[in-house]
Amino acid sequence: MILEKQKGIKNLIFDTTGIGYFVAGKNVPEIADLNLALTKNRAGPGVAVTTLAEVDMPKAEAVYEVSVNGLG
């Protein structure tokens, strides 16, 4: 996965709907930084993070949900 190498992202997973979840490091990445990582790693045209929101998950500290469009 392209975003797994992005600083500040741990345990990135996607559910069956294409929504991704990760645990942030010390600093939560900005959407612009995530999209830059996608562009640099050639994710493909039209692939972009559309939302980034902190969500509550059982047995986790702070988990962030990521919506990405253009993955097909």
N, CA, C and O atoms as a MOPAC input file, in Angstrom:
PM7 MOZYME 1SCF
protein

 N      0.84500 1    -1.18300 1     0.00000 1
 C      0.00000 1     0.00000 1     0.00000 1
 C      0.88200 1     1.23500 1     0.00000 1
 O      1.85900 1     1.30500 1     0.74500 1
 N      0.55300 1     2.17100 1    -0.80300 1
 C      1.37200 1     3.37000 1    -0.99200 1
 C      1.49900 1     4.19700 1     0.28100 1
 O      2.58700 1     4.69300 1     0.57500 1
 N      0.43300 1     4.35800 1     1.03500 1
 C      0.48000 1     5.22400 1     2.21200 1
 C      1.15100 1     4.58700 1     3.41700 1
 O      1.40600 1     5.27900 1     4.40200 1
 N      1.44700 1     3.29500 1     3.37400 1
 C      2.08300 1     2.64300 1     4.51300 1
 C      3.46000 1     3.22100 1     4.81500 1
 O      3.91700 1     3.14700 1     5.95600 1
 N      4.12600 1     3.79000 1     3.82800 1
 C      5.45700 1     4.34400 1     4.03100 1
 C      5.40400 1     5.81100 1     4.45900 1
 O      6.44500 1     6.41500 1     4.71500 1
 N      4.21700 1     6.38300 1     4.53800 1
 C      4.05600 1     7.77800 1     4.93500 1
 C      4.33700 1     7.91900 1     6.43400 1
 O      3.80800 1     7.15600 1     7.24200 1
 N      5.17100 1     8.89800 1     6.80000 1
 C      5.44600 1     9.14400 1     8.21800 1
 C      4.16500 1     9.51100 1     8.93500 1
 O      3.32800 1    10.22900 1     8.38700 1
 N      4.00500 1     9.03300 1    10.14200 1
 C      2.83400 1     9.37400 1    10.93800 1
 C      1.65200 1     8.45300 1    10.74100 1
 O      0.58200 1     8.70000 1    11.29500 1
 N      1.81900 1     7.38900 1     9.95800 1
 C      0.73700 1     6.42500 1     9.74000 1
 C      1.19700 1     5.05000 1    10.19300 1
 O      2.23800 1     4.55400 1     9.76200 1
 N      0.40400 1     4.43900 1    11.07100 1
 C      0.68800 1     3.08100 1    11.53000 1
 C     -0.56100 1     2.23500 1    11.32700 1
 O     -1.68100 1     2.72900 1    11.46500 1
 N     -0.37400 1     0.98800 1    11.00900 1
 C     -1.46000 1     0.01700 1    10.92100 1
 C     -2.57100 1     0.43600 1     9.95800 1
 O     -3.75100 1     0.35000 1    10.29800 1
 N     -2.20500 1     0.88100 1     8.77700 1
 C     -3.19900 1     1.28800 1     7.77900 1
 C     -3.92200 1     0.06200 1     7.23900 1
 O     -3.29400 1    -0.87500 1     6.74600 1
 N     -5.24500 1     0.07800 1     7.33800 1
 C     -6.06900 1    -1.00900 1     6.79700 1
 C     -7.26200 1    -0.39000 1     6.07300 1
 O     -7.64900 1     0.74300 1     6.36100 1
 N     -7.83500 1    -1.12800 1     5.14400 1
 C     -9.04300 1    -0.70900 1     4.44300 1
 C    -10.11500 1    -1.75700 1     4.66000 1
 O     -9.84400 1    -2.95700 1     4.63000 1
 N    -11.34500 1    -1.28800 1     4.88100 1
 C    -12.44000 1    -2.25200 1     5.00400 1
 C    -13.01000 1    -2.54900 1     3.61700 1
 O    -12.49100 1    -2.06400 1     2.61200 1
 N    -14.06500 1    -3.33700 1     3.56700 1
 C    -14.60900 1    -3.77300 1     2.28000 1
 C    -15.27800 1    -2.64700 1     1.49500 1
 O    -15.55800 1    -2.81400 1     0.30800 1
 N    -15.53700 1    -1.51200 1     2.12900 1
 C    -16.14400 1    -0.38000 1     1.42400 1
 C    -15.09000 1     0.56400 1     0.86100 1
 O    -15.43000 1     1.53100 1     0.17900 1
 N    -13.81100 1     0.29600 1     1.13700 1
 C    -12.73900 1     1.15500 1     0.65000 1
 C    -12.34600 1     2.24900 1     1.61000 1
 O    -11.48900 1     3.07100 1     1.28500 1
 N    -12.95400 1     2.28600 1     2.79700 1
 C    -12.58500 1     3.26800 1     3.80700 1
 C    -11.35600 1     2.74700 1     4.53600 1
 O    -11.31200 1     1.58900 1     4.95000 1
 N    -10.35000 1     3.62200 1     4.69200 1
 C     -9.12600 1     3.23500 1     5.37000 1
 C     -9.08000 1     3.76200 1     6.78600 1
 O     -9.68200 1     4.78800 1     7.10400 1
 N     -8.34900 1     3.03900 1     7.64200 1
 C     -8.18100 1     3.42800 1     9.03300 1
 C     -6.70600 1     3.30500 1     9.37600 1
 O     -6.02800 1     2.38300 1     8.92100 1
 N     -6.20800 1     4.24700 1    10.18900 1
 C     -4.82900 1     4.15300 1    10.65000 1
 C     -4.69400 1     4.79100 1    12.01600 1
 O     -5.52900 1     5.59300 1    12.43400 1
 N     -3.62700 1     4.42000 1    12.70300 1
 C     -3.26300 1     5.04400 1    13.96600 1
 C     -2.20500 1     6.08000 1    13.63400 1
 O     -1.21500 1     5.77300 1    12.97000 1
 N     -2.41200 1     7.30400 1    14.09400 1
 C     -1.46600 1     8.38000 1    13.80000 1
 C     -0.26600 1     8.30500 1    14.73400 1
 O     -0.37200 1     7.84200 1    15.86900 1
 N      0.87300 1     8.76700 1    14.23600 1
 C      2.06500 1     8.88500 1    15.06700 1
 C      1.95600 1    10.14900 1    15.90500 1
 O      0.86000 1    10.55000 1    16.29500 1
 N      3.09500 1    10.77500 1    16.18100 1
 C      3.09100 1    11.98900 1    16.99900 1
 C      2.31000 1    13.11500 1    16.33500 1
 O      1.60100 1    13.85800 1    17.01300 1
 N      2.43100 1    13.24900 1    15.02700 1
 C      1.72800 1    14.29200 1    14.28500 1
 C      0.78200 1    13.66000 1    13.27400 1
 O      1.17100 1    12.77100 1    12.51600 1
 N     -0.44600 1    14.11900 1    13.26800 1
 C     -1.43400 1    13.61500 1    12.31400 1
 C     -1.14700 1    14.25800 1    10.95900 1
 O     -1.06400 1    15.48300 1    10.86900 1
 N     -0.99400 1    13.46000 1     9.91000 1
 C     -0.73200 1    14.04200 1     8.59200 1
 C     -1.93400 1    14.83700 1     8.08900 1
 O     -3.07900 1    14.51800 1     8.40700 1
 N     -1.66300 1    15.86000 1     7.31200 1
 C     -2.71200 1    16.65400 1     6.67800 1
 C     -3.15100 1    15.96200 1     5.38400 1
 O     -2.40100 1    15.16900 1     4.81400 1
 N     -4.35500 1    16.26300 1     4.93000 1
 C     -4.85000 1    15.68000 1     3.67900 1
 C     -3.90100 1    16.01600 1     2.53400 1
 O     -3.63300 1    15.16200 1     1.68800 1
 N     -3.39100 1    17.23800 1     2.49300 1
 C     -2.46800 1    17.64900 1     1.42500 1
 C     -1.20900 1    16.78500 1     1.42500 1
 O     -0.70200 1    16.42900 1     0.36100 1
 N     -0.70100 1    16.44500 1     2.61100 1
 C      0.48600 1    15.59600 1     2.70900 1
 C      0.19200 1    14.17900 1     2.22700 1
 O      1.02100 1    13.56400 1     1.55500 1
 N     -0.98100 1    13.66300 1     2.56800 1
 C     -1.36600 1    12.32600 1     2.11500 1
 C     -1.52200 1    12.29500 1     0.59800 1
 O     -1.08800 1    11.34400 1    -0.05200 1
 N     -2.13500 1    13.32300 1     0.03900 1
 C     -2.29700 1    13.37800 1    -1.41800 1
 C     -0.95500 1    13.53900 1    -2.12000 1
 O     -0.75600 1    12.98800 1    -3.20300 1
 N     -0.02900 1    14.28500 1    -1.51800 1
 C      1.31100 1    14.41200 1    -2.08400 1
 C      2.00800 1    13.05200 1    -2.10900 1
 O      2.67800 1    12.71300 1    -3.08500 1
 N      1.85000 1    12.27700 1    -1.03900 1
 C      2.43700 1    10.93200 1    -0.99600 1
 C      1.83600 1    10.04500 1    -2.08500 1
 O      2.55000 1     9.26700 1    -2.71700 1
 N      0.54200 1    10.15900 1    -2.30200 1
 C     -0.09900 1     9.38400 1    -3.36700 1
 C      0.44500 1     9.77700 1    -4.73200 1
 O      0.70700 1     8.91600 1    -5.57200 1
 N      0.61600 1    11.07700 1    -4.95400 1
 C      1.12900 1    11.57400 1    -6.23300 1
 C      2.56900 1    11.12400 1    -6.45600 1
 O      2.91500 1    10.65200 1    -7.53900 1
 N      3.41100 1    11.26900 1    -5.42600 1
 C      4.82300 1    10.88100 1    -5.54900 1
 C      4.98600 1     9.39100 1    -5.80900 1
 O      5.90700 1     8.97300 1    -6.51100 1
 N      4.09400 1     8.59700 1    -5.24100 1
 C      4.18400 1     7.14600 1    -5.39700 1
 C      3.32000 1     6.63000 1    -6.52900 1
 O      3.08600 1     5.42700 1    -6.64200 1
 N      2.84500 1     7.54500 1    -7.37200 1
 C      2.11600 1     7.19900 1    -8.60000 1
 C      0.90700 1     6.31200 1    -8.35600 1
 O      0.77800 1     5.24700 1    -8.95900 1
 N      0.02900 1     6.74900 1    -7.47600 1
 C     -1.17900 1     5.97100 1    -7.18200 1
 C     -2.10300 1     5.89400 1    -8.38300 1
 O     -2.91200 1     4.97200 1    -8.48300 1
 N     -1.99400 1     6.84300 1    -9.28800 1
 C     -2.84500 1     6.84100 1   -10.47400 1
 C     -3.66600 1     8.10400 1   -10.54600 1
 O     -3.90700 1     8.75900 1    -9.53100 1
 N     -4.09800 1     8.44800 1   -11.74800 1
 C     -4.88500 1     9.67300 1   -11.90600 1
 C     -6.22500 1     9.57300 1   -11.18400 1
 O     -6.88900 1     8.53700 1   -11.22800 1
 N     -6.60800 1    10.64400 1   -10.53100 1
 C     -7.89600 1    10.68800 1    -9.85100 1
 C     -7.91100 1    10.08600 1    -8.46500 1
 O     -8.94000 1    10.14700 1    -7.79200 1
 N     -6.80400 1     9.50100 1    -8.00600 1
 C     -6.75300 1     8.92300 1    -6.66800 1
 C     -6.38200 1    10.02300 1    -5.69200 1
 O     -5.32900 1    10.64800 1    -5.82100 1
 N     -7.25100 1    10.26000 1    -4.71000 1
 C     -6.99900 1    11.32200 1    -3.74400 1
 C     -7.73800 1    11.04400 1    -2.45400 1
 O     -8.82400 1    10.46500 1    -2.45900 1
 N     -7.14600 1    11.45900 1    -1.35100 1
 C     -7.81100 1    11.40800 1    -0.05400 1
 C     -8.86200 1    12.50200 1    -0.04700 1
 O     -8.56500 1    13.65600 1    -0.35300 1
 N    -10.09100 1    12.14400 1     0.29900 1
 C    -11.16600 1    13.13400 1     0.29100 1
 C    -11.55300 1    13.59100 1     1.68700 1
 O    -11.98300 1    14.73200 1     1.85700 1
 N    -11.41200 1    12.73500 1     2.69100 1
 C    -11.72200 1    13.12600 1     4.06300 1
 C    -10.70700 1    12.52100 1     5.01600 1
 O    -10.08600 1    11.49600 1     4.73100 1
 N    -10.55700 1    13.17800 1     6.14800 1
 C     -9.70000 1    12.68500 1     7.22500 1
 C    -10.38100 1    13.08500 1     8.51800 1
 O    -10.50800 1    14.27600 1     8.80000 1
 N    -10.81900 1    12.12600 1     9.30400 1
 C    -11.55700 1    12.42200 1    10.52400 1
 C    -11.16300 1    11.44500 1    11.61900 1
 O    -11.00200 1    10.25100 1    11.36900 1
 N    -11.00900 1    11.95600 1    12.83100 1
 C    -10.72500 1    11.08700 1    13.96900 1
 C    -12.00400 1    10.34600 1    14.34000 1
 O    -13.07600 1    10.94500 1    14.43100 1
 N    -11.88300 1     9.04300 1    14.55000 1
 C    -13.03500 1     8.21600 1    14.91100 1
 C    -12.69800 1     7.38900 1    16.13900 1
 O    -11.52700 1     7.11400 1    16.40200 1
 N    -13.70500 1     6.99400 1    16.88400 1
 C    -13.52000 1     6.13000 1    18.04400 1
 C    -13.61600 1     4.67900 1    17.60000 1
 O    -14.55700 1     4.28300 1    16.91100 1
 N    -12.63900 1     3.90500 1    18.00200 1
 C    -12.62400 1     2.48300 1    17.69800 1
 C    -12.40900 1     1.74600 1    19.01400 1
 O    -11.67000 1     2.23000 1    19.87200 1
 N    -13.03100 1     0.59700 1    19.19100 1
 C    -12.81600 1    -0.15200 1    20.42200 1
 C    -11.35800 1    -0.59900 1    20.54200 1
 O    -10.74600 1    -1.03800 1    19.56900 1
 N    -10.82100 1    -0.47900 1    21.74400 1
 C     -9.47300 1    -0.93800 1    22.08200 1
 C     -8.37700 1    -0.25900 1    21.26100 1
 O     -7.39700 1    -0.90500 1    20.88900 1
 N     -8.52700 1     1.00100 1    20.98100 1
 C     -7.49700 1     1.74500 1    20.26500 1
 C     -7.41300 1     3.13700 1    20.86300 1
 O     -8.36500 1     3.61700 1    21.47900 1
 N     -6.29000 1     3.77300 1    20.68300 1
 C     -6.13300 1     5.12700 1    21.21100 1
 C     -6.81200 1     6.11700 1    20.27800 1
 O     -7.98800 1     6.42600 1    20.47100 1
 N     -6.12500 1     6.60800 1    19.29900 1
 C     -6.70600 1     7.54100 1    18.33100 1
 C     -6.55500 1     6.93400 1    16.94800 1
 O     -5.44000 1     6.75200 1    16.45900 1
 N     -7.66200 1     6.62600 1    16.32900 1
 C     -7.67100 1     6.03400 1    15.00000 1
 C     -8.32200 1     7.03600 1    14.06200 1
 O     -9.32800 1     7.65300 1    14.41300 1
 N     -7.75900 1     7.20300 1    12.87500 1
 C     -8.28400 1     8.14700 1    11.89700 1
 C     -8.81700 1     7.40000 1    10.69000 1
 O     -8.20600 1     6.44200 1    10.21800 1
 N     -9.95100 1     7.84300 1    10.19800 1
 C    -10.58600 1     7.25700 1     9.02400 1
 C    -10.20600 1     8.07500 1     7.79900 1
 O    -10.21000 1     9.30600 1     7.83800 1
 N     -9.88100 1     7.38900 1     6.71800 1
 C     -9.47800 1     8.03700 1     5.47900 1
 C    -10.39700 1     7.58700 1     4.36200 1
 O    -10.59400 1     6.38500 1     4.18000 1
 N    -10.96000 1     8.50800 1     3.61800 1
 C    -11.73800 1     8.18800 1     2.41800 1
 C    -10.89900 1     8.54900 1     1.20800 1
 O    -10.38500 1     9.66400 1     1.11400 1
 N    -10.75700 1     7.61000 1     0.28200 1
 C     -9.95700 1     7.81300 1    -0.91800 1
 C    -10.84900 1     7.56000 1    -2.12100 1
 O    -11.53900 1     6.54200 1    -2.17700 1
 N    -10.84300 1     8.48100 1    -3.09300 1
 C    -11.61900 1     8.23200 1    -4.29600 1
 C    -10.69000 1     7.90000 1    -5.45500 1
 O     -9.49200 1     8.18000 1    -5.40100 1
 N    -11.24200 1     7.30800 1    -6.49000 1
 C    -10.47800 1     7.00700 1    -7.69700 1
 C     -9.77100 1     5.66900 1    -7.70600 1
 O     -8.97700 1     5.40500 1    -8.60900 1
 N    -10.03400 1     4.81500 1    -6.72500 1
 C     -9.35300 1     3.51800 1    -6.67600 1
 C    -10.03100 1     2.47500 1    -7.55700 1
 O     -9.49600 1     1.38100 1    -7.73800 1
 N    -11.17800 1     2.79200 1    -8.09700 1
 C    -11.85800 1     1.84300 1    -8.99800 1
 C    -12.89800 1     1.13300 1    -8.31000 1
 O    -13.57400 1     0.29600 1    -8.90900 1

